[in-house]
Amino acid sequence: MLFTAEEYEARLARVRARMADQGLRALIVTDPANIYYLTAYNAWSFYTPQMLFVPYQGDMVFFAREMDANGAFRTSWLPESCIEPYPEAYVHRADIHPFDWIAQRLRRRKLIAPTTGVVGLEMDSNFFTAKSYRALVNAVPEWTLVDSFELVNWVRAVKSEAEIVLMRKAATITTAAMEAARETIAVGVIQAEVASAISAVQFRGAGELAGDYPAIVPMMPTGEAADTPHLTWSGQRFERDQIVIIELGGVYKRYHVPLARTFTTGAASENVRYLAEAVDTSLQAMIETIASGVAVSELAQAWNRSLFTFGLTKESRLGYSIGVGYPPDWGERTISIRTEDETVLEPNMTFHLIAGMWMDGYGYECSEPVRVTADGVELFTDLPRGVTSTLGSSADSGSNPGTSPVSNSSPGPVSSPIAPITAESA
């Protein structure tokens, strides 16, 4: 097993404690990251219906497509008696649904009658469809089905020491992948070549550490399109003096450590350099606010105060909780770094701090994956910030590396080359 039996028992105990707090007699888990977290099951099978049934007491039962059941035997710690394969005849049928069959098996196992009452569903899970919900409503009228409100995701928010070790290993792959991007970006190179170089490192890993597939493909907004987040690569060639934003994730044993950096194929404009200074200074202010016992909202406030001195504002969130990830997202869908989030930081919470600003015709992005410690923060990577020229010149690198401190004192008046503007993300 990837973790000890005691760790898996502790995870389940925390889940059941939350179930009791929410008045749930059972929980239906469909998010592949949560299934992995509780059972270690790991396969590309989430595109067909599958379910982990978690009763308030007794054994969990995993239901999967018949051809995928062997994968559960191979990867999870569940005993064979707790793995139920549904027939292939139920796959991609308009008239029947796998959850119809699963409901019958739950009845045979006498798991429906004892849990008659409130049953939690992962209503925001990417792989729990409206058809799945309808099948459960029709097949088990005894249940009152309610949203579990990311119950398992919230349990995952605080990592164990063993999980932190895996994330540090993932960070090694992250660093290697970003360095591969920097080494490949050049005038005349096709964007797809950079994506290929990044992906090769993500899969191959670093040193003795084997990589894993990421939940999100490399992002690569380039040139004028750098004003828009979440764009991927194309078949176009890089041109002189273009801004290239790279966001990627290193993955080890499904644990993700994302990172974003901004490059230029020559020189960066005055606007971009100013934006980089504003973003990096404000990112450092946010990092220096992190400590156990601090509210998430305070991080956002530190960012806002710093950014305002540069004549800028940003409305989109500034980061989110990370850990286990499966396509299509590596975020945990719980804590978001913004002024409305009053979650109090605890040791071993882990975040991707996104300091991206997307303006009109240009942009700049720099992010840091971090771990909350008892009295501060651990940065998972130490790559320099600022706009890095791929020509080998450091002239455009306008900020300190992640390990360098930035003063928390309020800066004096700033002369901005750009008009005050609000930057938003998609």
Protein Blocks (a to p, Z undefined) as FASTA:
>chain_A
ZZdfklmmmmmmmmmmmmmmnopabdcdfbfklmmmmnopacdfklpccdddddfbdcdd
ddddfklmmmmmmmmmbdfklcccddfklgopfkbcfklmmmmmmmmnopmmmmgccddd
dfkbfklcfklmmmmmmmmmmbccddekhmlmmmmmpccfklmmmmmmmmmmmmmmmmmm
mmmgcghiafklmmmmmmmmmmnogajbccdddfbdcdddehjllmpghiacdfbdcdeh
iacdddddddeehiacdddddddfbbadfklmmmmmmmmmmmmmmmmmgcghiafklmmm
mmmmmmmmnopacfbdcbdcddddddfbfbehladcdfklccdcdehiacddddddddeh
iacdddddddddfklccdfbfcdedjddfklpaklmcbdcfklccdfbdcdddddfbdcd
ddddZZ
